[in-house]
Each structure stands twice: as C-alpha cells, then as structure tokens.
C-alpha cells in the first residue's frame, strides 16, 4: 500500500489499486511502532457511530505501509489510542475561550 501523509488526511492505495482517503484521528507509539486510528475522510461527523480502523505503520524497504494490528497487541493499542484521543479532546476544550 502507498500512503501519503497530509495534515490529518492520508491517501492509501491497496494492492488492487483502489485509493482511499482516511482521516487520522490519533496516533501512538507502542513498542517502537506507530499505530494509527483512522476513519474514512468522508465520514459523517454527526453520525452516532464512527467507523474506526486501527492500523500499524511498518517499513517495507524504504517506504511505510499500513498493516493490520496483531490480536495480542490490539487491546493495548486501542486503550492507548482512546486515552490519547481523550487527552486531545480535553486540551481542545481548555483552549476554547
């Protein structure tokens, strides 16, 4: 998969050549690897439930690719990402006048 990082939007291309635009909700480093919480960039912000995927960024030669998270890491990484998102929300609320 190719990936291009933008502000909070990345574009990835799967092995079939299909391109997806994803919004990075949060990222954390765990055991030296970067994990991303992603949602479709065109997702409805007002929706009650947001489709979120957690992927791991790994190097393939000199290019980063996103891969599925192993089951034994998923719960820990999920907890770290949720904690990070909660802290970011608190910081945003503190910055509001």
Residue, then its C-alpha position, 0 to 999 in steps of 0.5 A: x500500500x502507498x500512503x501519503x501523509x497530509x495534515x490529518x488526511x492520508x491517501x492509501x492505495x491497496x494492492x488492487x489499486x483502489x485509493x482511499x482517503x482516511x482521516x487520522x484521528x490519533x496516533x501512538x507509539x507502542x513498542x517502537x511502532x506507530x499505530x494509527x486510528x483512522x476513519x474514512x475522510x468522508x465520514x459523517x461527523x454527526x453520525x452516532x457511530x464512527x467507523x474506526x480502523x486501527x492500523x500499524x505503520x511498518x517499513x517495507x524497504x524504504x517506504x511505510x505501509x499500513x498493516x493490520x494490528x496483531x490480536x495480542x497487541x490490539x487491546x493495548x493499542x486501542x486503550x492507548x489510542x482512546x486515552x490519547x484521543x481523550x487527552x486531545x479532546x480535553x486540551x481542545x476544550x481548555x483552549x476554547x475561550 
